[in-house]
Amino acid sequence: MEFLTSHARVLIVVAHDPATRLSDIAAACHITERTAQNIVHDLEQAGYMRRERNGRRSRYILRMDGTLRHPAVALSFPH
């Protein structure tokens, strides 16, 4: 049984290693690389993270000042 969504799993992987590659995110979350790319894009658009380019690599920065949107989990991130 899955308790976390793919979006939540991607956030966890990025929190552990902000310099991780999309292929590593996909492997860790058991999703395709294209799905990982779409989820990262979703999370960026929703304001949960942003991406900084460093040459050919990306570094992901989680936005810890936001709130979760769903009413069941709408609480602030701890600082």
Secondary structure by P-SEA (a helix, b strand, c coil): cccccaaaaaaaaaaacccccaaaaaaaacccaaaaaaaaaaaaaaccbbbbbcccbbbbbbccccccccccccccccc
